[in-house]
Amino acid sequence: MSAPTTTTPIAPSPPEIYEAKAAADGSEAVDRGNRITRAEAEARRRSGKDIVVCGPDVFANCRLAEDIERAITPPGRRCIYHGPHLGPLSLPHFQQDTPPPEGHSFHETPVRRARV
């Protein structure tokens, strides 16, 4: 009689952060740029630029995008969440309730991805 086999669940890879830019072609897509660190992402957001969090775990992506946006939110202000609402290629995101800074912390979902 053989021993029962057990499978160890494989943890999804951690989210990765990239420079991002709203597509200029009117598609409402988000174009992904170079991979960046968390510190670079926060600096980019403070300067009003976009970032996108990518990876297979939608919850981890969302949490990291929110954490980055909250980290750059000025005292006494708040950030808000917007689901994808500009078309089938748009991504959900966090942004400042009242800018500055301008820009967004986008994140991918299982069906909505940044363009490479």
C-alpha positions as CSV (number, residue, x, y, z in Angstrom):
1,M,0.0,0.0,0.0
2,S,1.5,3.3,-0.9
3,A,1.5,6.3,1.3
4,P,-1.0,9.1,0.6
5,T,0.4,11.9,-1.4
6,T,-0.1,15.4,-0.2
7,T,0.3,18.5,-2.2
8,T,1.7,21.7,-0.8
9,P,-0.2,24.7,-2.0
10,I,1.9,27.0,-4.0
11,A,1.8,30.6,-2.8
12,P,1.1,33.1,-5.5
13,S,4.1,35.3,-6.4
14,P,4.0,38.7,-4.6
15,P,2.7,41.8,-6.5
16,E,5.1,43.8,-8.6
17,I,4.9,47.6,-9.0
18,Y,5.4,49.4,-12.4
19,E,5.4,52.9,-13.8
20,A,2.1,53.4,-15.5
21,K,0.5,55.8,-17.9
22,A,-3.1,56.2,-19.2
23,A,-3.2,55.2,-22.8
24,A,-3.2,58.1,-25.2
25,D,-5.3,56.2,-27.8
26,G,-8.7,56.8,-26.1
27,S,-9.0,53.1,-25.1
28,E,-9.0,53.9,-21.3
29,A,-6.3,51.2,-20.9
30,V,-3.3,51.6,-18.6
31,D,0.1,51.1,-20.2
32,R,2.7,49.5,-18.0
33,G,6.3,50.8,-17.9
34,N,9.4,49.8,-16.0
35,R,9.3,47.8,-12.8
36,I,10.0,50.0,-9.7
37,T,10.4,49.7,-6.0
38,R,7.9,50.6,-3.4
39,A,9.9,53.8,-2.5
40,E,10.1,54.7,-6.2
41,A,6.3,54.1,-6.5
42,E,5.6,56.5,-3.6
43,A,7.9,59.1,-5.0
44,R,6.2,58.8,-8.4
45,R,2.8,59.2,-6.8
46,R,3.9,62.2,-4.8
47,S,4.9,63.8,-8.1
48,G,1.5,63.2,-9.6
49,K,2.3,60.2,-11.8
50,D,0.6,56.9,-12.1
51,I,1.7,53.4,-11.0
52,V,0.2,50.0,-11.5
53,V,0.4,46.9,-9.2
54,C,0.5,43.7,-11.1
55,G,0.3,40.0,-10.1
56,P,-1.9,37.0,-9.8
57,D,-3.4,37.8,-6.4
58,V,-6.0,40.4,-6.9
59,F,-6.4,41.0,-3.1
60,A,-2.6,41.5,-2.7
61,N,-2.6,43.9,-5.7
62,C,-5.4,45.9,-4.3
63,R,-3.9,46.1,-0.8
64,L,-0.5,47.2,-2.1
65,A,-2.1,49.9,-4.4
66,E,-4.1,51.2,-1.4
67,D,-1.0,51.1,0.9
68,I,1.0,53.2,-1.6
69,E,-1.8,55.7,-2.0
70,R,-2.4,56.0,1.7
71,A,1.4,56.6,2.3
72,I,1.3,59.6,0.0
73,T,-2.0,61.1,1.3
74,P,-1.4,64.4,3.1
75,P,-2.5,64.6,6.7
76,G,-6.2,65.4,7.1
77,R,-6.9,64.2,3.6
78,R,-8.2,60.9,2.3
79,C,-7.8,58.7,-0.7
80,I,-10.7,57.1,-2.5
81,Y,-11.3,53.9,-4.5
82,H,-12.7,53.8,-8.0
83,G,-13.7,50.6,-9.7
84,P,-13.1,50.2,-13.4
85,H,-15.7,52.6,-14.8
86,L,-14.3,54.1,-18.0
87,G,-14.6,51.1,-20.3
88,P,-13.6,47.4,-20.7
89,L,-9.8,48.2,-20.6
90,S,-9.8,50.5,-17.6
91,L,-8.4,49.4,-14.3
92,P,-9.6,49.9,-10.7
93,H,-7.6,52.4,-8.7
94,F,-7.0,54.5,-5.7
95,Q,-6.5,58.3,-6.0
96,Q,-6.6,61.4,-3.8
97,D,-10.1,62.6,-3.0
98,T,-8.9,66.1,-3.6
99,P,-5.7,66.5,-5.5
100,P,-2.8,67.2,-5.3
101,P,-1.2,64.9,-6.1
102,E,-2.8,64.0,-9.3
103,G,-2.5,60.5,-10.7
104,H,-3.6,57.0,-9.7
105,S,-2.5,53.8,-8.0
106,F,-4.0,51.3,-10.4
107,H,-4.1,47.5,-9.8
108,E,-4.8,44.5,-12.0
109,T,-7.6,42.0,-11.6
110,P,-7.9,38.5,-13.0
111,V,-9.7,39.9,-16.1
112,R,-8.3,43.5,-16.4
113,R,-4.6,43.8,-17.0
114,A,-2.2,46.7,-17.8
115,R,-0.9,46.7,-21.3
116,V,2.8,45.9,-21.8
